[in-house]
Amino acid sequence: MLTVTRLELQKKNPQRLNVYLDGEFAFGISRAAAPWLAEGNQISQQKINDLQEKDQFEGAYQRAINFLSYRIRSEKEIRQNLTKHEVPEEIIERVIDRLRGASLVNDREFASLWVENRVQFKPRGKRALSSELFQKGIPNEIIEDVLAELDEEELAYQCARSKIRKYSGLEEKAFQKKLSGLLTRRGFPYHIIKDVVSSLWKESEKES
């Protein structure tokens, strides 16, 4: 058994303690991980290991909470962030489990909000949206469910309609090329692009 001979607040982070055992610095730990720790305590090596693991978990969990404070995240994004900070895989899995239990991470909700945001601010085709969600680690079945109700032709129309005034002075071929290029880059399929561009050209002609 080792004796806690000194507890010292860390200068840069007063929420953490420097722990001295038998007169020598042993490790740092958050005060929340060991609120019971006091000078004079007898502590075993196994207890030290347990404390350090708990401290690592709580630190990783708090890092995940901070990461989530900016916007909703997918599980994959959280895993990548913790991995980047060298958090062990077993700790990451425990953090993800705790976040799920607290309803702080939900890939279906993430996917729905991602698509909703895209539809509102930057319409894209199902192919492009599917690729984005896949890169975020969203399972295929969730992607399919979330995209199933999208009216892709209406999305393409709204996307291209916002540019019609910009291209209204162009000749038909140039007009079609510009809008087709835009919709292609946004991931819309050819048959939808063709119909939408044709419709918008007719609208442009009527308005001019």
One Martini backbone bead per residue (centre of mass of N, CA, C, O) as a GRO file, in nm:
protein
  208
    1MET     BB    1   0.099   0.034   0.017
    2LEU     BB    2   0.015   0.373  -0.027
    3THR     BB    3   0.080   0.717   0.055
    4VAL     BB    4  -0.084   1.014   0.086
    5THR     BB    5   0.116   1.317   0.117
    6ARG     BB    6  -0.003   1.492  -0.141
    7LEU     BB    7  -0.215   1.773  -0.247
    8GLU     BB    8  -0.219   1.951  -0.569
    9LEU     BB    9  -0.296   2.214  -0.738
   10GLN     BB   10  -0.315   2.300  -1.049
   11LYS     BB   11  -0.230   2.590  -1.207
   12LYS     BB   12  -0.385   2.549  -1.496
   13ASN     BB   13  -0.588   2.331  -1.328
   14PRO     BB   14  -0.795   2.335  -1.047
   15GLN     BB   15  -0.952   2.050  -1.127
   16ARG     BB   16  -0.664   1.942  -1.061
   17LEU     BB   17  -0.438   1.691  -0.931
   18ASN     BB   18  -0.151   1.638  -0.748
   19VAL     BB   19  -0.005   1.323  -0.665
   20TYR     BB   20   0.147   1.208  -0.364
   21LEU     BB   21   0.366   0.928  -0.296
   22ASP     BB   22   0.581   0.890  -0.061
   23GLY     BB   23   0.691   1.198  -0.154
   24GLU     BB   24   0.600   1.147  -0.461
   25PHE     BB   25   0.523   1.194  -0.767
   26ALA     BB   26   0.258   1.019  -0.956
   27PHE     BB   27  -0.018   1.190  -1.037
   28GLY     BB   28  -0.292   1.300  -1.226
   29ILE     BB   29  -0.625   1.438  -1.130
   30SER     BB   30  -0.944   1.471  -1.103
   31ARG     BB   31  -1.160   1.570  -0.861
   32ALA     BB   32  -1.413   1.408  -0.967
   33ALA     BB   33  -1.272   1.116  -0.964
   34ALA     BB   34  -1.159   1.191  -0.639
   35PRO     BB   35  -1.322   1.327  -0.376
   36TRP     BB   36  -1.196   1.136  -0.136
   37LEU     BB   37  -0.921   1.232  -0.157
   38ALA     BB   38  -0.652   1.215   0.095
   39GLU     BB   39  -0.442   1.283   0.316
   40GLY     BB   40  -0.333   0.953   0.435
   41ASN     BB   41  -0.410   0.765   0.239
   42GLN     BB   42  -0.455   0.437   0.140
   43ILE     BB   43  -0.306   0.287  -0.163
   44SER     BB   44  -0.334   0.095  -0.434
   45GLN     BB   45  -0.243   0.006  -0.747
   46GLN     BB   46  -0.527  -0.070  -0.842
   47LYS     BB   47  -0.660   0.197  -0.758
   48ILE     BB   48  -0.491   0.372  -0.939
   49ASN     BB   49  -0.579   0.245  -1.205
   50ASP     BB   50  -0.880   0.308  -1.170
   51LEU     BB   51  -0.853   0.616  -1.150
   52GLN     BB   52  -0.715   0.663  -1.428
   53GLU     BB   53  -0.945   0.545  -1.595
   54LYS     BB   54  -1.166   0.735  -1.496
   55ASP     BB   55  -1.023   0.994  -1.580
   56GLN     BB   56  -1.011   0.929  -1.882
   57PHE     BB   57  -1.312   0.902  -1.928
   58GLU     BB   58  -1.404   1.184  -1.827
   59GLY     BB   59  -1.227   1.340  -2.027
   60ALA     BB   60  -1.353   1.222  -2.286
   61TYR     BB   61  -1.644   1.302  -2.231
   62GLN     BB   62  -1.593   1.608  -2.217
   63ARG     BB   63  -1.483   1.632  -2.501
   64ALA     BB   64  -1.744   1.541  -2.640
   65ILE     BB   65  -1.925   1.763  -2.530
   66ASN     BB   66  -1.768   1.996  -2.656
   67PHE     BB   67  -1.800   1.895  -2.951
   68LEU     BB   68  -2.125   1.914  -2.932
   69SER     BB   69  -2.163   2.231  -2.880
   70TYR     BB   70  -2.159   2.324  -3.188
   71ARG     BB   71  -2.289   2.043  -3.295
   72ILE     BB   72  -2.413   1.791  -3.433
   73ARG     BB   73  -2.313   1.441  -3.421
   74SER     BB   74  -2.161   1.170  -3.515
   75GLU     BB   75  -2.013   0.891  -3.416
   76LYS     BB   76  -1.769   0.912  -3.603
   77GLU     BB   77  -1.681   1.198  -3.524
   78ILE     BB   78  -1.623   1.132  -3.229
   79ARG     BB   79  -1.417   0.911  -3.272
   80GLN     BB   80  -1.215   1.082  -3.433
   81ASN     BB   81  -1.161   1.293  -3.214
   82LEU     BB   82  -1.057   1.095  -2.993
   83THR     BB   83  -0.834   0.963  -3.158
   84LYS     BB   84  -0.671   1.225  -3.206
   85HIS     BB   85  -0.641   1.224  -2.867
   86GLU     BB   86  -0.559   0.926  -2.779
   87VAL     BB   87  -0.802   0.747  -2.726
   88PRO     BB   88  -0.898   0.461  -2.634
   89GLU     BB   89  -1.121   0.241  -2.762
   90GLU     BB   90  -1.265   0.153  -2.495
   91ILE     BB   91  -1.332   0.443  -2.411
   92ILE     BB   92  -1.494   0.530  -2.656
   93GLU     BB   93  -1.723   0.323  -2.621
   94ARG     BB   94  -1.816   0.430  -2.346
   95VAL     BB   95  -1.885   0.713  -2.440
   96ILE     BB   96  -2.096   0.637  -2.651
   97ASP     BB   97  -2.287   0.491  -2.457
   98ARG     BB   98  -2.342   0.739  -2.278
   99LEU     BB   99  -2.453   0.923  -2.502
  100ARG     BB  100  -2.687   0.746  -2.578
  101GLY     BB  101  -2.822   0.735  -2.293
  102ALA     BB  102  -2.844   1.072  -2.314
  103SER     BB  103  -2.923   1.159  -2.610
  104LEU     BB  104  -2.644   1.290  -2.765
  105VAL     BB  105  -2.656   1.046  -2.976
  106ASN     BB  106  -2.798   1.027  -3.324
  107ASP     BB  107  -2.793   0.923  -3.645
  108ARG     BB  108  -3.082   0.981  -3.739
  109GLU     BB  109  -3.097   1.274  -3.648
  110PHE     BB  110  -2.852   1.371  -3.798
  111ALA     BB  111  -2.952   1.302  -4.086
  112SER     BB  112  -3.209   1.474  -4.085
  113LEU     BB  113  -3.067   1.750  -4.029
  114TRP     BB  114  -2.878   1.748  -4.267
  115VAL     BB  115  -3.094   1.742  -4.489
  116GLU     BB  116  -3.255   1.988  -4.400
  117ASN     BB  117  -3.022   2.188  -4.440
  118ARG     BB  118  -2.974   2.135  -4.740
  119VAL     BB  119  -3.256   2.200  -4.848
  120GLN     BB  120  -3.254   2.500  -4.743
  121PHE     BB  121  -2.940   2.598  -4.842
  122LYS     BB  122  -2.825   2.326  -5.033
  123PRO     BB  123  -2.928   2.163  -5.271
  124ARG     BB  124  -2.939   1.803  -5.325
  125GLY     BB  125  -2.891   1.506  -5.424
  126LYS     BB  126  -2.909   1.186  -5.324
  127ARG     BB  127  -2.622   1.109  -5.395
  128ALA     BB  128  -2.480   1.336  -5.236
  129LEU     BB  129  -2.613   1.283  -4.961
  130SER     BB  130  -2.522   0.991  -4.931
  131SER     BB  131  -2.218   1.052  -4.934
  132GLU     BB  132  -2.209   1.236  -4.688
  133LEU     BB  133  -2.330   1.035  -4.481
  134PHE     BB  134  -2.123   0.811  -4.520
  135GLN     BB  135  -1.878   0.987  -4.424
  136LYS     BB  136  -2.027   1.009  -4.129
  137GLY     BB  137  -2.125   0.696  -4.066
  138ILE     BB  138  -2.393   0.625  -4.186
  139PRO     BB  139  -2.611   0.397  -4.223
  140ASN     BB  140  -2.777   0.278  -4.494
  141GLU     BB  141  -3.066   0.250  -4.372
  142ILE     BB  142  -3.083   0.546  -4.283
  143ILE     BB  143  -3.036   0.683  -4.550
  144GLU     BB  144  -3.279   0.562  -4.697
  145ASP     BB  145  -3.499   0.670  -4.508
  146VAL     BB  146  -3.433   0.979  -4.524
  147LEU     BB  147  -3.450   0.988  -4.858
  148ALA     BB  148  -3.732   0.870  -4.945
  149GLU     BB  149  -3.912   1.158  -4.923
  150LEU     BB  150  -3.768   1.292  -5.144
  151ASP     BB  151  -3.801   1.549  -5.392
  152GLU     BB  152  -3.580   1.570  -5.640
  153GLU     BB  153  -3.711   1.754  -5.851
  154GLU     BB  154  -3.775   1.990  -5.660
  155LEU     BB  155  -3.488   2.041  -5.572
  156ALA     BB  156  -3.374   2.104  -5.852
  157TYR     BB  157  -3.557   2.339  -5.912
  158GLN     BB  158  -3.475   2.522  -5.672
  159CYS     BB  159  -3.178   2.533  -5.735
  160ALA     BB  160  -3.207   2.653  -6.032
  161ARG     BB  161  -3.407   2.891  -5.985
  162SER     BB  162  -3.194   3.075  -5.830
  163LYS     BB  163  -3.031   3.118  -6.132
  164ILE     BB  164  -3.209   3.236  -6.366
  165ARG     BB  165  -3.133   3.539  -6.362
  166LYS     BB  166  -2.827   3.507  -6.418
  167TYR     BB  167  -2.901   3.338  -6.711
  168SER     BB  168  -3.122   3.499  -6.889
  169GLY     BB  169  -2.917   3.621  -7.125
  170LEU     BB  170  -2.885   3.354  -7.248
  171GLU     BB  171  -2.858   3.115  -7.445
  172GLU     BB  172  -2.982   2.808  -7.450
  173LYS     BB  173  -2.717   2.640  -7.436
  174ALA     BB  174  -2.582   2.805  -7.210
  175PHE     BB  175  -2.806   2.776  -7.005
  176GLN     BB  176  -2.806   2.464  -6.992
  177LYS     BB  177  -2.509   2.429  -6.913
  178LYS     BB  178  -2.513   2.578  -6.645
  179LEU     BB  179  -2.744   2.417  -6.503
  180SER     BB  180  -2.633   2.133  -6.549
  181GLY     BB  181  -2.369   2.173  -6.393
  182LEU     BB  182  -2.493   2.239  -6.122
  183LEU     BB  183  -2.665   1.975  -6.087
  184THR     BB  184  -2.433   1.777  -6.115
  185ARG     BB  185  -2.266   1.883  -5.869
  186ARG     BB  186  -2.533   1.816  -5.679
  187GLY     BB  187  -2.629   1.507  -5.766
  188PHE     BB  188  -2.808   1.488  -6.012
  189PRO     BB  189  -2.984   1.333  -6.238
  190TYR     BB  190  -3.025   1.345  -6.572
  191HIS     BB  191  -3.340   1.327  -6.606
  192ILE     BB  192  -3.390   1.571  -6.419
  193ILE     BB  193  -3.217   1.784  -6.547
  194LYS     BB  194  -3.355   1.791  -6.821
  195ASP     BB  195  -3.642   1.876  -6.723
  196VAL     BB  196  -3.569   2.130  -6.557
  197VAL     BB  197  -3.419   2.294  -6.773
  198SER     BB  198  -3.649   2.304  -6.973
  199SER     BB  199  -3.853   2.450  -6.789
  200LEU     BB  200  -3.672   2.704  -6.728
  201TRP     BB  201  -3.645   2.805  -7.011
  202LYS     BB  202  -3.945   2.865  -7.052
  203GLU     BB  203  -3.966   3.064  -6.819
  204SER     BB  204  -3.752   3.261  -6.922
  205GLU     BB  205  -3.898   3.334  -7.184
  206LYS     BB  206  -4.155   3.456  -7.048
  207GLU     BB  207  -3.993   3.678  -6.870
  208SER     BB  208  -3.841   3.831  -7.125
   0.00000   0.00000   0.00000
